[in-house]
Amino acid sequence: MQNIPISVVNLQGDGYHILLEIEIFDRKFNMVLDTGASQTVLDRHTLIQSGIDELLLQSTDILSTGLGTNSMESHTLKLPYLKIDNWLQKNVVVAVLDLSTINYAYEKMNLPKVIGVLGSDIFVQYGAVINYKKKTLRLNTRKRRKTDR
């Protein structure tokens, strides 16, 4: 079990977001921890601007809902690894969408740019526990068995 530090940021009196730092492709990025997101999603534009090869993105016809539309072009990406603090998982498949509206809103609030959202796929598979008082996210190092979920 790994305890990962998180930051709780105030959205100018309009609620809070939880941010954490991740590492993919030997680069560090900020990410939103989103318990309402069904899966982990990365921003297509941020990936490409960071030098990640667009050819690694695989097109998919899965509809993306919950971001104000269900007709958004989506891709998947198999990450060689996803590292969050000392927690490391290999061959993690994530969705890739246009999340520019999130970064636009963050820019207007003077918040750091994010690469995407860490979603419930990770939380359920690795038994996540968020401790707001200690500002930590706890994740198991191994996937939970499907019968335990």
Helices and strands as residue ranges (DSSP letters): E 2-5, E 7-10, E 16-24, E 27-33, E 41-43, H 44-49, G 54-56, E 58-60, E 74-84, E 87-97, H 100-108, E 116-118, H 120-125, E 129-131, E 136-139, G 146-148
